[in-house]
Amino acid sequence: MYKVSELLGKPLIDTFDAKIVGTVSNIYFDEGLVDALFLCVTDEEMNQSFLSVGDVKSLHGEAVTVQRFYAVNPPPCTKNPINLPAYDQSGKSLGKIRDLVLQDRRVQKIVCEKGCFERSELLSHSPSLLIFRREKEANQT
């Protein structure tokens, strides 16, 4: 398992051409915020390109590596939700999203300022906030 925050800021290395392509600046997910799909890579000139997460060979070292870098044009997808506000279904603030924990490409946990939630506890999300199910809180009135 790894955290999104551990990927951001790492250099992306093309091992075939032995060069640093740029820095991982963001990660994008499918509409359901279930699977990571693309890494956004920013080069020295601040140009952004996208790489399919499936092309990544290694991401657990000091750099993310690919055998050969091929930029893709991603379809519309969901930007990572780090720093978005989070609430439970009753409207109680859970603070901001601090991180996402992934296993391979799949989101396992979402870390908020006031708790860590399983992906299955996410009720809904938008580009501006996330809503979580909290059974204990929902049953208390």
Backbone hydrogen bonds, N-H to C=O, Kabsch-Sander energy under -0.5 kcal/mol:
donor,donor_aa,acceptor,acceptor_aa,energy
2,Y,102,L,-2.2
4,V,100,L,-2.3
6,E,3,K,-0.9
7,L,3,K,-0.7
7,L,4,V,-1.4
8,L,4,V,-1.8
9,G,24,V,-3.4
10,K,7,L,-2.1
12,L,22,G,-3.0
13,I,11,P,-0.6
13,I,64,V,-3.1
14,D,19,K,-2.9
15,T,13,I,-0.8
15,T,66,V,-2.9
16,F,67,Q,-1.9
18,A,14,D,-0.9
19,K,14,D,-1.6
21,V,12,L,-2.8
21,V,19,K,-0.7
22,G,12,L,-0.9
23,T,42,T,-2.6
24,V,10,K,-3.1
25,S,23,T,-0.6
25,S,40,C,-2.9
26,N,40,C,-1.2
28,Y,38,F,-2.9
29,F,78,T,-3.7
30,D,35,D,-2.0
33,L,30,D,-1.9
36,A,105,R,-3.2
37,L,28,Y,-3.2
38,F,28,Y,-1.4
39,L,51,L,-2.8
40,C,26,N,-2.7
41,V,39,L,-0.5
41,V,49,S,-3.3
42,T,23,T,-2.8
43,D,41,V,-0.5
43,D,47,N,-2.5
46,M,43,D,-2.1
49,S,41,V,-2.3
50,F,72,V,-0.6
51,L,39,L,-2.2
53,V,37,L,-2.9
55,D,52,S,-1.9
56,V,53,V,-1.5
57,K,65,T,-3.0
58,S,65,T,-1.4
61,G,63,A,-0.7
64,V,11,P,-2.8
65,T,58,S,-2.9
66,V,13,I,-2.5
67,Q,55,D,-0.6
70,Y,68,R,-0.5
72,V,50,F,-2.3
78,T,29,F,-2.8
79,K,77,C,-0.5
80,N,27,I,-1.4
83,N,97,I,-2.9
84,L,81,P,-2.4
86,A,95,G,-2.4
87,Y,130,L,-2.2
88,D,92,K,-2.1
89,Q,132,F,-1.2
91,G,88,D,-2.0
94,L,86,A,-3.2
95,G,86,A,-0.5
97,I,84,L,-2.7
98,R,111,V,-3.7
99,D,111,V,-1.6
101,V,109,K,-2.6
102,L,2,Y,-3.4
102,L,100,L,-0.5
103,Q,106,R,-2.6
104,D,102,L,-0.5
106,R,103,Q,-2.1
107,V,34,V,-3.3
108,Q,101,V,-3.3
109,K,101,V,-1.5
110,I,117,F,-3.0
111,V,99,D,-2.8
112,C,110,I,-0.6
112,C,115,G,-3.4
113,E,96,K,-1.4
114,K,94,L,-2.0
115,G,112,C,-1.1
117,F,110,I,-2.9
119,R,108,Q,-2.0
121,E,118,E,-1.8
122,L,119,R,-1.8
123,L,121,E,-0.7
123,L,131,I,-2.4
124,S,131,I,-1.5
126,S,129,L,-2.4
130,L,85,P,-1.8
131,I,124,S,-2.9
132,F,87,Y,-2.8
133,R,121,E,-3.3
138,A,134,R,-2.6
139,N,135,E,-1.9
140,Q,136,K,-0.6
140,Q,137,E,-0.7
141,T,139,N,-0.6
